[in-house]
Amino acid sequence: MSEARNIANINNAQRSTGPRTDEGKAASSLNSLKHGLTAKTVLLPGEDPAEYQSFSTGMRQDLDPLNTFETSMVTELINLQWRLQRAARAEAGILSAENPDFKALNNMSLHAARLKRQVSATLKEFQQMHKENQKRMDEEFARAEVHHEADLICGRPSTVAANGFVYPLADLVKWIEKNKALKTAKSTIRHFNLFGEVPPKQAA
């Protein structure tokens, strides 16, 4: 390419102001949406960071990851679901147009379907991992409870960490209290079903 042609191309690009007609602007908008659906950036211009943060917090509370890898999977699910919601808004925008672009709608629907499959597969993988990790954690807490009760009986400093327990002692105490409360509740129900009254120690 000659130097003159190169300069001319640069000048033309600098003078360009984007699409001028309604059709051109609509096509540009759809192109932006298309790239937005596959964008690596989580938030696109016009999306509310506070809304994303609230959505993210809610999903983390619902899924309750137990370790770093689970947390990473939850982040992936959050971003997939956010992009899926973006796709739904894009489909609604196309359908609300005076002359809907059904080809664009079809492409958008195909992309949304791929996102749904990704969400489903990732969620299934997370749930299986979470179940296994929760079982292993409960077993570790149950073993630590034995050492903790022995420590209390002997009046000695805690030995749970020395016996391989990697979580804070306060978490173990909360876990023990929660399980005891559940056992008490079950015992109360059994007593009431048998005798039709609240156990004496729990009566007001």
Secondary structure as GFF3:
##gff-version 3
##sequence-region A 1 204
A	DSSP	alpha_helix	3	15	.	.	.	ID=ss1
A	DSSP	alpha_helix	22	37	.	.	.	ID=ss2
A	DSSP	alpha_helix	49	63	.	.	.	ID=ss3
A	DSSP	alpha_helix	68	95	.	.	.	ID=ss4
A	DSSP	alpha_helix	102	154	.	.	.	ID=ss5
A	DSSP	alpha_helix	169	195	.	.	.	ID=ss6
A	DSSP	three_ten_helix	200	202	.	.	.	ID=ss7
###
